[in-house]
Amino acid sequence: IEIDPRLGAKRQLEVLCHEQVHLTFPQLNEADVDRAGKDLSRLLWSQGYRLVIVAPNAKPPRIS
């Protein structure tokens, strides 16, 4: 799966969730996959999940 890096962070998370639902539940129709991807991304976003880009050789952020 390749996600367009020009998308905003929230939309990238939504697309990633959408594509994973396709892989996990291949029998679902597109409308159900779309709904599940949006629901899952909304939950993750509300819990603070974000893409963190760290420069090469930089000290990784502390995860609590």
HURA-V828552 format. One line per field, one symbol per residue. ss: DSSP state (H for helix, E for strand, C for the rest). A space follows every 50 residues. Layout:
ss: ???
//
This chain:
ss: CCCCCCCCHHHHHHHHHHHHHHHHCCCCCHHHHHHHHHHHHHHHHHCCCC CCCCCCCCCCCCCC
//
